Amino acid sequence: MHSTLTEHARCLYGDEYRPRPACDQPHHEHHFVEELTFARADSILAMLHELCPPPVSGYLPVWVRNLAYRLVLLQRPDEPALMREAALSLELFGPDWDSIAADLRQRADELEAG
């Protein structure tokens, strides 16, 4: 078993900042997704910030980044800075999610305005 979500992601997807660690465990994407699904926001953010710090893209697949930010925002729905970080991530990968990014920025502005 990997000791952290970040370690699991690094073994599965690689890391542009460090070599992939030597690991003799089997790596199945569905196991990682299960771990991600039930991870705490702090663990998910640690993974995102270490493996693909904003606005760098890193090696995590786009769908993993989108899912990770969505899970974090569900756990922390009232954090404007986190909403803006998620919006920036969405904007990096094409126009498909631009409207969602705009909604996140608007919600962040509304929260800060009170």
C-alpha positions as CSV (number, residue, x, y, z in Angstrom):
1,M,0.0,0.0,0.0
2,H,1.2,3.5,-0.8
3,S,1.6,5.7,2.2
4,T,0.0,8.8,0.6
5,L,-2.3,9.7,-2.2
6,T,0.6,11.7,-3.8
7,E,2.8,8.6,-3.7
8,H,0.1,6.5,-5.3
9,A,-0.4,9.1,-8.0
10,R,3.3,9.4,-8.6
11,C,3.7,5.7,-9.0
12,L,0.8,5.4,-11.4
13,Y,1.2,8.6,-13.5
14,G,4.8,9.7,-13.0
15,D,6.1,13.0,-11.9
16,E,7.9,15.6,-14.1
17,Y,9.8,16.9,-11.0
18,R,11.2,13.6,-9.6
19,P,11.9,10.2,-11.0
20,R,9.2,7.6,-10.6
21,P,9.8,5.7,-7.4
22,A,10.8,2.1,-7.4
23,C,7.6,0.3,-6.4
24,D,6.8,-3.4,-6.6
25,Q,3.0,-2.9,-6.1
26,P,0.5,-3.4,-8.8
27,H,-0.9,-0.1,-10.2
28,H,-4.5,-0.2,-11.2
29,E,-6.2,3.1,-12.0
30,H,-9.4,2.0,-10.4
31,H,-7.7,1.5,-7.1
32,F,-6.3,5.0,-7.3
33,V,-9.7,6.5,-8.2
34,E,-11.2,4.7,-5.2
35,E,-8.5,6.2,-2.9
36,L,-9.0,9.6,-4.4
37,T,-12.8,9.4,-4.0
38,F,-12.6,9.0,-0.3
39,A,-9.5,11.1,0.4
40,R,-9.6,14.2,2.6
41,A,-9.3,17.5,1.0
42,D,-5.8,18.1,2.5
43,S,-4.5,14.9,0.9
44,I,-6.0,15.7,-2.5
45,L,-4.6,19.3,-2.4
46,A,-1.2,18.0,-1.4
47,M,-1.2,15.7,-4.4
48,L,-2.3,18.4,-6.8
49,H,0.2,21.0,-5.5
50,E,3.1,18.6,-5.5
51,L,2.5,16.8,-8.8
52,C,1.0,19.7,-10.8
53,P,1.4,23.1,-9.0
54,P,-0.8,25.8,-10.5
55,P,-0.6,26.8,-13.3
56,V,1.8,24.0,-14.4
57,S,0.0,21.0,-15.9
58,G,2.1,18.1,-14.6
59,Y,1.6,14.4,-15.6
60,L,-1.8,13.8,-13.9
61,P,-4.5,13.2,-16.6
62,V,-6.8,16.1,-17.0
63,W,-9.8,14.1,-15.9
64,V,-8.0,13.2,-12.6
65,R,-7.3,16.9,-12.0
66,N,-10.9,17.8,-12.7
67,L,-12.2,15.1,-10.4
68,A,-9.7,16.0,-7.7
69,Y,-10.7,19.7,-7.7
70,R,-14.4,18.7,-7.7
71,L,-14.0,16.5,-4.7
72,V,-12.0,19.2,-2.8
73,L,-14.7,21.8,-3.6
74,L,-17.4,19.4,-2.3
75,Q,-15.5,19.2,1.0
76,R,-14.7,22.9,1.1
77,P,-17.5,24.7,-0.6
78,D,-16.8,28.1,0.8
79,E,-13.2,28.8,0.0
80,P,-12.8,31.5,-2.7
81,A,-9.1,31.0,-3.2
82,L,-9.7,27.3,-3.8
83,M,-12.5,28.0,-6.3
84,R,-10.1,30.3,-8.2
85,E,-7.4,27.7,-8.2
86,A,-9.8,25.1,-9.6
87,A,-11.0,27.6,-12.2
88,L,-7.4,28.2,-13.4
89,S,-6.9,24.5,-13.7
90,L,-10.1,24.2,-15.8
91,E,-9.0,27.1,-18.1
92,L,-5.6,25.4,-18.8
93,F,-7.2,22.6,-20.7
94,G,-9.4,24.2,-23.3
95,P,-12.7,25.9,-23.7
96,D,-14.8,22.9,-22.8
97,W,-14.9,24.0,-19.1
98,D,-14.6,27.8,-19.5
99,S,-18.2,28.3,-18.4
100,I,-17.7,26.2,-15.2
101,A,-14.5,28.2,-14.5
102,A,-16.4,31.4,-14.9
103,D,-19.1,30.1,-12.5
104,L,-16.5,29.2,-9.9
105,R,-14.9,32.7,-10.2
106,Q,-18.3,34.3,-9.8
107,R,-19.1,32.2,-6.8
108,A,-15.8,33.1,-5.3
109,D,-16.4,36.8,-5.9
110,E,-19.9,36.5,-4.3
111,L,-18.5,34.7,-1.2
112,E,-15.8,37.4,-0.7
113,A,-18.4,40.2,-1.2
114,G,-20.5,38.6,1.6
